[in-house]
């Protein structure tokens, strides 16, 4: 093939890196093959070997590790370490993800202003002007051969269901599919690109092969709908669900590279010139590139080391002691029989809010509870989200409905044993959507039908009155209905405690020094 009639483009996507730059797990401080420093080595390799490279981050980049938390709380006068890394690697574009809002709009705006590349989101609008809030809905890249590539940025519009109101003040979140249907024809007409890339911080709501829903179709994930309903997309970069996907759907090449920088998504594209001297796409191939084969880039490590060293010193600060055993040996057992760690979290929430009913979750199966000598590292490795607390006014019926929702976490498997409902594992682990309560007494019977599993519900030895109102403390994510807890949505907010839970936990140890590991067995999970 005549080389003047032929060209190649490599698109590399990172997504849901969640502040992971160094290849370590902060909870244990052990080496792990993840992170942007490893990605950097592969990117540098591609820049030497490929004629054309586009590098795009798909969102959820500036939140998620102790490094990013410590930066926001203690070092925000410095440049954002994630944006610093992206700038050094010469990213071509990045998308706003839902977790970009977790630290508030001023942190996000600072990140956007520091970026030496466009940060895109066509469907996050100024609620007054209805224009894209962050300025740029799309960007155009022209390759040396004259090939024109359009990149449209979209974000899951479900953010108001999770985020604190003040963090999204003045914003409107437009449906991602509607936004794509509006922008793609506009861009095609005005820019006439040879390749159209949509980078969407969202995932697939349906099975790619059968089209069957894999979750409640709420609008949180619309990638399947984008591929089926929106004309003109050549490549769809996705994320949010932390899945590993490289496929083709309805002629659209799709990719999703997991989380924490364990993989990169790659799309290799070949072009040829047609008789009218227009570039046409000849082939598209999606793949996943694991970072474990690549050594971390020393320049990136040196660049971020001042942030990392301060973070590590902070993490190693001793803050208190545990009397007894608060280690989680089996996360499943900790969810079917009350564990001292869960009781401790609920006790801290109740004291901080001055109410007597609380719920919380064991966020992930990597949480290991608290050792005898507790440091900040132990706190942040167990409590991994920058949550604050909200006190809602709920009826006894609301509490029962919330418990029934939590009870769907369990099934009886083919061996007749209690097991985790696969819907909480696949396509994305959602252990954080199973709550355990303090201040009430209840029994979940997994042998009963869904919706009828709360067979006993009491407070202070008396049946909980379904019509009476109670004050309940929970994290801000759950209080907005996050996790499809619709019974909490729009309920009266009694108070908000605007201090991060990690800080509240540290303050609790500052106050008491030593905490006893206890359980009062106020709930149980059975099977009849």
C-alpha positions as CSV (number, residue, x, y, z in Angstrom):
1,X,0.0,0.0,0.0
2,X,1.3,3.4,-0.9
3,X,2.5,5.0,2.4
4,X,1.2,8.4,1.3
5,X,-2.3,6.8,1.1
6,X,-2.1,5.1,4.4
7,X,-1.9,6.3,8.1
8,X,-2.2,4.8,11.6
9,X,-3.5,6.2,14.8
10,X,-3.2,4.8,18.3
11,X,-5.7,6.1,20.9
12,X,-4.8,5.3,24.6
13,X,-7.5,5.7,27.3
14,X,-7.0,5.9,31.0
15,X,-10.1,6.0,33.2
16,X,-10.9,5.7,36.9
17,X,-7.3,6.0,38.0
18,X,-8.6,7.6,41.2
19,X,-5.4,9.4,42.1
20,X,-3.2,6.3,41.8
21,X,0.2,7.5,40.7
22,X,2.7,5.4,42.7
23,X,2.5,1.6,42.3
24,X,1.5,0.9,45.9
25,X,-1.5,-0.1,48.0
26,X,-1.7,2.6,50.7
27,X,-3.5,0.4,53.2
28,X,-0.5,-1.9,53.6
29,X,2.1,0.2,51.8
30,X,3.0,-2.8,49.6
31,X,4.0,-2.8,45.9
32,X,1.1,-3.3,43.4
33,X,1.3,-3.2,39.6
34,X,-1.0,-0.2,39.1
35,X,-0.9,3.5,38.6
36,X,0.1,6.4,36.4
37,X,3.8,6.1,36.9
38,X,3.7,2.7,35.1
39,X,1.3,4.0,32.4
40,X,3.8,6.8,31.8
41,X,6.5,4.2,30.7
42,X,4.1,2.7,28.2
43,X,3.1,6.1,26.9
44,X,6.7,7.1,26.4
45,X,7.3,3.8,24.6
46,X,4.4,4.5,22.2
47,X,5.6,8.0,21.5
48,X,8.8,6.4,20.2
49,X,7.2,3.7,18.2
50,X,3.9,5.0,16.9
51,X,3.5,7.7,14.3
52,X,0.3,9.1,15.8
53,X,-0.9,8.9,19.4
54,X,-3.9,10.4,21.2
55,X,-4.0,10.2,25.0
56,X,-7.3,10.7,26.7
57,X,-8.3,10.4,30.3
58,X,-11.9,9.4,30.8
59,X,-12.5,10.8,34.3
60,X,-12.4,10.0,38.0
61,X,-8.8,10.9,38.2
62,X,-8.3,13.5,41.0
63,X,-10.0,11.6,43.9
64,X,-9.4,8.2,45.5
65,X,-6.1,7.7,47.2
66,X,-4.6,9.1,50.5
67,X,-2.3,11.1,48.2
68,X,-5.2,13.1,46.7
69,X,-7.0,13.4,50.0
70,X,-3.9,14.7,51.7
71,X,-3.2,17.1,48.8
72,X,-6.7,18.6,49.1
73,X,-6.6,18.9,52.9
74,X,-2.9,20.0,53.4
75,X,-1.2,20.9,50.1
76,X,-3.8,22.6,47.9
77,X,-1.6,25.7,47.5
78,X,0.5,23.5,45.2
79,X,-0.5,22.2,41.7
80,X,-2.7,19.1,41.7
81,X,-0.4,16.1,41.5
82,X,-2.7,14.2,39.1
83,X,-2.9,17.2,36.7
84,X,0.8,17.7,37.0
85,X,1.3,14.1,35.9
86,X,-1.1,14.4,33.0
87,X,0.6,17.6,31.9
88,X,4.0,15.9,32.0
89,X,2.6,13.1,29.8
90,X,1.1,15.5,27.3
91,X,-2.5,14.3,27.5
92,X,-4.6,15.5,24.6
93,X,-7.9,15.7,26.6
94,X,-9.6,14.6,29.8
95,X,-13.3,14.2,30.8
96,X,-15.0,15.2,34.0
97,X,-16.0,12.1,36.0
98,X,-18.5,12.0,38.9
99,X,-15.8,11.8,41.6
100,X,-14.2,15.0,40.3
101,X,-16.8,16.8,42.4
102,X,-16.1,15.0,45.7
103,X,-13.8,17.7,47.0
104,X,-16.0,20.6,45.9
105,X,-16.1,23.0,42.9
106,X,-13.1,25.1,43.9
107,X,-10.8,22.1,43.8
108,X,-12.2,21.0,40.5
109,X,-12.0,24.5,39.0
110,X,-8.4,24.7,40.1
111,X,-7.6,21.4,38.4
112,X,-9.3,22.5,35.2
113,X,-7.3,25.8,35.2
114,X,-4.0,23.9,35.8
115,X,-4.5,21.5,32.9
116,X,-2.5,22.2,29.8
117,X,-5.1,20.2,27.7
118,X,-8.8,20.6,27.2
119,X,-11.1,19.2,29.9
120,X,-14.4,18.2,28.3
121,X,-18.0,17.7,29.2
122,X,-20.7,18.6,26.8
123,X,-23.6,17.7,29.2
124,X,-22.6,19.4,32.4
125,X,-24.3,22.8,31.9
126,X,-24.5,26.2,33.6
127,X,-28.1,26.1,34.9
128,X,-28.6,29.7,33.9
129,X,-27.0,29.9,30.4
130,X,-27.4,26.2,29.5
131,X,-23.9,26.3,28.0
132,X,-21.3,23.7,28.9
133,X,-20.1,24.8,32.4
134,X,-16.4,23.8,31.9
135,X,-16.2,25.6,28.6
136,X,-15.3,22.9,26.1
137,X,-17.7,20.2,25.0
138,X,-15.3,18.8,22.4
139,X,-11.9,19.2,20.9
140,X,-10.4,18.7,17.4
141,X,-7.0,17.1,16.8
142,X,-5.4,17.3,13.4
143,X,-2.8,14.6,12.7
144,X,0.3,15.4,10.5
145,X,-1.3,13.6,7.6
146,X,-4.2,16.0,7.8
147,X,-6.6,13.5,9.4
148,X,-9.1,15.3,11.6
149,X,-10.2,13.6,14.8
150,X,-13.2,14.9,16.9
151,X,-13.3,14.1,20.6
152,X,-16.6,14.7,22.4
153,X,-16.7,14.5,26.2
154,X,-19.7,13.2,28.1
155,X,-20.3,12.5,31.8
156,X,-22.8,10.3,33.6
157,X,-25.7,12.7,34.4
158,X,-26.5,10.8,37.6
159,X,-24.2,12.9,39.7
160,X,-27.0,14.8,41.6
161,X,-28.1,11.4,43.0
162,X,-24.8,11.1,44.8
163,X,-23.1,14.5,45.3
164,X,-23.6,17.1,48.0
165,X,-25.7,20.0,46.7
166,X,-23.1,22.7,47.4
167,X,-20.5,20.7,45.3
168,X,-22.7,21.0,42.2
169,X,-24.3,24.4,42.8
170,X,-25.2,26.2,39.6
171,X,-24.9,23.1,37.5
172,X,-27.4,21.1,35.4
173,X,-26.7,17.5,34.2
174,X,-28.2,16.8,30.8
175,X,-28.9,13.3,29.6
176,X,-25.8,11.9,27.9
177,X,-27.6,10.4,24.9
178,X,-29.6,13.6,24.3
179,X,-26.4,15.6,24.5
180,X,-24.7,13.3,22.0
181,X,-27.6,13.5,19.6
182,X,-27.3,17.3,19.7
183,X,-23.6,17.7,19.5
184,X,-22.5,15.0,17.1
185,X,-24.4,16.4,14.0
186,X,-23.3,19.9,15.0
187,X,-19.6,18.9,15.1
188,X,-19.9,16.8,11.9
189,X,-21.4,19.7,10.0
190,X,-19.0,22.3,11.2
191,X,-15.7,20.4,11.6
192,X,-16.2,17.5,9.1
193,X,-13.9,15.1,11.1
194,X,-12.5,11.9,9.6
195,X,-12.9,10.0,12.9
196,X,-15.4,10.6,15.7
197,X,-14.4,9.7,19.2
198,X,-16.8,10.0,22.2
199,X,-15.2,9.7,25.6
200,X,-18.0,9.1,28.1
201,X,-17.5,8.8,31.8
202,X,-20.2,6.1,32.2
203,X,-20.6,2.4,31.5
204,X,-22.9,-0.2,29.9
205,X,-26.4,-0.7,31.3
206,X,-27.0,-3.8,29.2
207,X,-25.3,-7.0,28.2
208,X,-23.3,-6.3,25.1
209,X,-24.3,-9.5,23.3
210,X,-28.0,-9.9,24.3
211,X,-29.1,-6.3,25.1
212,X,-30.6,-7.5,28.4
213,X,-30.4,-5.0,31.2
214,X,-27.6,-5.8,33.7
215,X,-28.8,-3.2,36.2
216,X,-31.7,-0.9,36.9
217,X,-31.9,1.4,33.8
218,X,-31.7,4.7,35.6
219,X,-29.6,6.8,33.2
220,X,-26.5,6.3,35.3
221,X,-24.9,4.2,32.5
222,X,-25.9,4.8,28.9
223,X,-23.1,3.4,26.8
224,X,-25.2,0.7,25.2
225,X,-27.9,3.2,24.3
226,X,-25.2,5.5,22.9
227,X,-24.0,2.8,20.6
228,X,-27.5,1.8,19.5
229,X,-29.3,5.2,19.2
230,X,-26.6,7.8,18.2
231,X,-25.4,8.0,14.7
232,X,-21.8,8.7,13.8
233,X,-19.7,7.4,16.7
234,X,-16.6,5.5,15.6
235,X,-14.9,4.9,18.9
236,X,-16.6,5.0,22.4
237,X,-14.2,5.3,25.4
238,X,-16.0,4.3,28.6
239,X,-15.4,4.0,32.3
240,X,-17.2,4.5,35.7
241,X,-18.0,0.8,36.2
242,X,-14.3,-0.3,36.6
243,X,-14.8,-3.1,34.0
244,X,-12.3,-4.5,31.6
245,X,-13.9,-4.3,28.1
246,X,-12.5,-4.2,24.6
247,X,-15.2,-5.0,22.0
248,X,-17.4,-3.8,19.1
249,X,-21.0,-2.9,19.4
250,X,-23.2,-1.9,16.5
251,X,-20.1,-0.9,14.5
252,X,-18.8,1.2,17.4
253,X,-15.4,0.2,18.8
254,X,-15.6,0.3,22.6
255,X,-13.1,0.0,25.4
256,X,-13.1,0.3,29.2
257,X,-9.8,-0.1,31.2
258,X,-10.8,-1.0,34.7
259,X,-9.6,1.2,37.6
260,X,-6.5,2.4,39.5
261,X,-4.4,2.2,36.3
262,X,-4.3,-1.6,36.3
263,X,-4.8,-1.4,32.5
264,X,-5.0,1.0,29.6
265,X,-7.6,0.9,26.9
266,X,-6.1,1.1,23.4
267,X,-7.7,1.5,20.0
268,X,-5.5,1.0,16.9
269,X,-7.0,2.6,13.8
270,X,-5.8,2.4,10.1
271,X,-6.8,5.0,7.5
272,X,-6.6,5.1,3.8
273,X,-7.1,7.9,1.2
274,X,-10.1,7.3,-1.0
275,X,-10.4,8.5,-4.7
276,X,-11.7,11.9,-3.5
277,X,-8.6,12.3,-1.4
278,X,-10.6,11.9,1.8
279,X,-9.3,9.9,4.7
280,X,-11.4,6.8,5.4
281,X,-11.2,4.4,8.4
282,X,-9.9,1.1,7.1
283,X,-9.9,-0.8,10.4
284,X,-10.4,-0.3,14.2
285,X,-9.2,-2.7,16.9
286,X,-9.7,-2.4,20.6
287,X,-7.4,-4.0,23.2
288,X,-6.5,-3.8,26.9
289,X,-2.9,-3.2,27.9
290,X,-2.0,-4.4,31.4
291,X,0.6,-2.1,33.1
292,X,2.2,-4.9,35.0
293,X,4.7,-5.5,32.2
294,X,5.9,-2.0,32.4
295,X,8.4,-0.5,34.9
296,X,7.3,2.7,36.6
297,X,8.7,5.9,35.1
298,X,11.4,7.5,37.3
299,X,10.7,11.0,36.2
300,X,7.0,10.8,37.2
301,X,8.0,9.3,40.6
302,X,10.5,12.1,41.2
303,X,7.9,14.7,40.1
304,X,5.3,13.5,42.6
305,X,7.7,12.5,45.4
306,X,7.2,15.7,47.5
307,X,3.5,15.0,47.7
308,X,4.0,11.3,48.3
309,X,6.5,11.8,51.2
310,X,4.2,14.2,53.0
311,X,1.3,11.7,52.5
312,X,3.3,8.8,53.9
313,X,4.4,10.8,57.0
314,X,0.8,11.7,57.6
315,X,-0.4,8.1,57.1
316,X,2.1,6.8,59.7
317,X,0.9,9.1,62.5
318,X,-0.3,7.0,65.4
319,X,-3.7,8.2,66.5
320,X,-5.0,5.6,69.0
321,X,-5.4,2.1,70.3
322,X,-7.9,-0.8,70.0
323,X,-8.6,-2.9,73.1
324,X,-9.7,-6.3,71.8
325,X,-10.0,-7.5,68.2
326,X,-11.2,-5.2,65.5
327,X,-9.6,-7.0,62.5
328,X,-11.8,-8.3,59.7
329,X,-10.8,-11.8,58.8
330,X,-13.7,-12.5,56.5
331,X,-15.7,-9.7,54.9
332,X,-18.7,-11.9,54.2
333,X,-18.9,-13.0,57.8
334,X,-18.7,-9.4,58.9
335,X,-21.8,-8.7,56.8
336,X,-23.9,-11.6,58.2
337,X,-22.9,-11.3,61.9
338,X,-22.2,-7.9,63.5
339,X,-18.5,-7.1,63.6
340,X,-16.8,-4.7,66.1
341,X,-15.4,-2.5,63.3
342,X,-19.0,-1.9,61.9
343,X,-20.3,-1.2,65.4
344,X,-17.4,1.3,65.9
345,X,-18.2,3.2,62.7
346,X,-21.8,3.5,63.7
347,X,-20.9,4.6,67.2
348,X,-18.7,7.4,65.8
349,X,-21.5,8.5,63.4
350,X,-24.1,8.6,66.3
351,X,-21.8,10.5,68.6
352,X,-20.8,13.0,65.9
353,X,-24.5,13.6,65.0
354,X,-26.1,13.2,68.4
355,X,-28.7,10.8,67.2
356,X,-29.4,7.2,68.3
357,X,-29.9,5.4,64.9
358,X,-27.2,4.9,62.3
359,X,-26.3,2.8,59.3
360,X,-23.0,2.2,57.5
361,X,-21.4,-0.3,55.1
362,X,-18.2,-2.3,54.8
363,X,-17.2,-0.5,51.6
364,X,-14.9,-3.1,50.1
365,X,-13.6,-6.6,50.6
366,X,-10.1,-5.1,51.0
367,X,-11.1,-3.4,54.3
368,X,-9.2,-5.2,57.1
369,X,-10.5,-3.4,60.2
370,X,-8.3,-1.8,62.8
371,X,-5.1,-3.2,64.5
372,X,-4.1,-2.7,68.1
373,X,-2.1,0.4,67.3
374,X,-4.1,2.6,64.9
375,X,-2.5,5.1,62.4
376,X,-4.1,7.4,59.8
377,X,-3.2,4.7,57.3
378,X,-5.5,2.2,59.0
379,X,-8.3,4.8,58.9
380,X,-8.1,5.7,55.3
381,X,-7.5,2.2,54.0
382,X,-10.8,1.1,55.7
383,X,-12.8,4.3,55.1
384,X,-12.0,4.9,51.4
385,X,-14.5,7.6,50.5
386,X,-14.5,11.4,51.3
387,X,-18.0,11.1,52.9
388,X,-19.6,13.4,55.3
389,X,-22.7,12.7,57.4
390,X,-26.3,13.6,57.0
391,X,-29.1,13.1,59.5
392,X,-32.5,12.4,57.8
393,X,-36.0,12.3,59.2
394,X,-37.4,8.9,58.3
395,X,-40.5,7.0,59.1
396,X,-40.4,3.5,60.5
397,X,-41.7,2.4,57.1
398,X,-38.7,4.2,55.4
399,X,-36.3,2.3,57.7
400,X,-38.0,-1.0,56.9
401,X,-37.8,-0.3,53.2
402,X,-34.1,0.6,53.5
403,X,-33.5,-2.7,55.3
404,X,-35.4,-4.6,52.7
405,X,-33.2,-3.0,50.0
406,X,-30.1,-4.0,51.9
407,X,-31.4,-7.5,52.4
408,X,-31.3,-8.0,48.6
409,X,-27.5,-8.3,49.1
410,X,-28.1,-12.0,49.9
411,X,-29.3,-15.0,48.1
412,X,-29.6,-18.7,48.9
413,X,-27.2,-20.5,46.5
414,X,-27.6,-24.0,44.9
415,X,-26.0,-25.6,47.9
416,X,-28.7,-24.1,50.1
417,X,-26.2,-21.6,51.8
418,X,-26.5,-17.9,52.2
419,X,-24.3,-16.1,49.6
420,X,-23.8,-12.7,48.0
421,X,-26.3,-11.8,45.3
422,X,-24.3,-11.7,42.0
423,X,-25.9,-8.3,41.2
424,X,-23.7,-6.9,43.9
425,X,-20.5,-8.4,42.4
426,X,-21.0,-8.2,38.6
427,X,-20.5,-6.1,36.5
428,X,-19.1,-3.9,39.3
429,X,-18.6,-4.8,42.9
430,X,-21.1,-2.9,45.0
431,X,-20.5,-4.2,48.5
432,X,-20.8,-0.6,49.7
433,X,-24.6,-0.8,49.0
434,X,-25.3,-3.2,51.8
435,X,-25.9,-1.3,55.1
436,X,-25.7,-2.5,58.7
437,X,-27.6,-0.6,61.4
438,X,-27.1,0.4,65.0
439,X,-29.8,1.7,67.4
440,X,-32.5,-0.7,66.2
441,X,-32.8,-4.5,66.5
442,X,-33.6,-6.5,63.3
443,X,-33.5,-9.9,61.7
444,X,-33.0,-10.6,58.0
445,X,-34.4,-13.9,56.8
446,X,-32.8,-14.7,53.5
447,X,-35.1,-17.7,53.1
448,X,-38.0,-15.3,52.6
449,X,-39.0,-13.6,49.3
450,X,-37.3,-10.2,48.5
451,X,-39.3,-7.4,50.1
452,X,-40.4,-9.7,53.0
453,X,-37.1,-10.5,54.6
454,X,-37.2,-8.2,57.6
455,X,-38.9,-10.6,59.9
456,X,-38.3,-8.6,63.1
457,X,-37.7,-4.8,63.5
458,X,-37.6,-3.2,67.0
459,X,-36.3,-0.3,68.9
460,X,-35.7,-0.5,72.6
461,X,-37.5,-3.9,72.7
462,X,-40.7,-2.6,71.1
463,X,-41.8,-3.1,67.4
464,X,-40.7,-0.1,65.4
465,X,-43.7,2.1,64.7
466,X,-44.1,2.4,60.8
467,X,-45.7,5.8,61.0
468,X,-43.5,7.4,63.7
469,X,-40.6,9.6,62.6
470,X,-37.0,8.9,63.6
471,X,-33.7,10.7,63.1
472,X,-31.1,8.5,61.3
473,X,-27.5,9.3,60.5
474,X,-25.8,7.9,57.4
475,X,-23.2,9.0,54.9
476,X,-24.0,11.7,52.3
477,X,-24.0,9.3,49.4
478,X,-26.7,7.1,50.9
479,X,-28.7,10.1,52.1
480,X,-29.2,11.3,48.6
481,X,-30.5,7.9,47.6
482,X,-27.2,6.6,46.3
483,X,-27.2,2.9,45.6
484,X,-30.9,3.1,44.5
485,X,-32.1,3.7,48.0
486,X,-35.0,5.7,46.6
487,X,-36.8,5.7,50.0
488,X,-34.3,8.2,51.3
489,X,-34.5,10.6,48.4
490,X,-36.0,14.0,49.1
491,X,-36.4,13.2,52.8
492,X,-36.1,16.1,55.3
493,X,-32.5,16.8,56.2
494,X,-32.3,17.5,60.0
495,X,-28.6,18.3,59.9
496,X,-25.3,17.8,58.0
497,X,-22.0,17.2,59.6
498,X,-19.5,18.8,57.2
499,X,-16.4,17.0,58.4
500,X,-15.0,14.1,56.5
501,X,-15.6,10.7,58.2
502,X,-11.8,10.0,58.2
503,X,-11.4,13.2,60.2
504,X,-14.3,12.3,62.5
505,X,-12.8,8.8,63.1
506,X,-9.4,10.4,63.9
507,X,-11.0,12.9,66.2
508,X,-12.8,10.1,68.1
509,X,-9.4,8.5,68.8
510,X,-8.0,11.9,69.9
511,X,-10.9,12.2,72.4
512,X,-10.9,8.7,73.8
513,X,-7.3,7.4,73.1
514,X,-8.3,3.7,73.4
515,X,-11.4,2.2,71.9
516,X,-12.9,-1.1,73.0
517,X,-13.8,-3.7,70.3
518,X,-17.4,-4.6,71.2
519,X,-20.6,-5.9,69.6
520,X,-24.1,-5.8,71.0
521,X,-25.5,-8.2,68.3
522,X,-28.5,-5.9,67.6
523,X,-29.0,-7.6,64.2
524,X,-28.6,-11.0,62.6
525,X,-29.0,-12.7,59.2
526,X,-30.7,-16.1,59.2
527,X,-32.2,-18.5,56.7
528,X,-35.4,-20.5,57.4
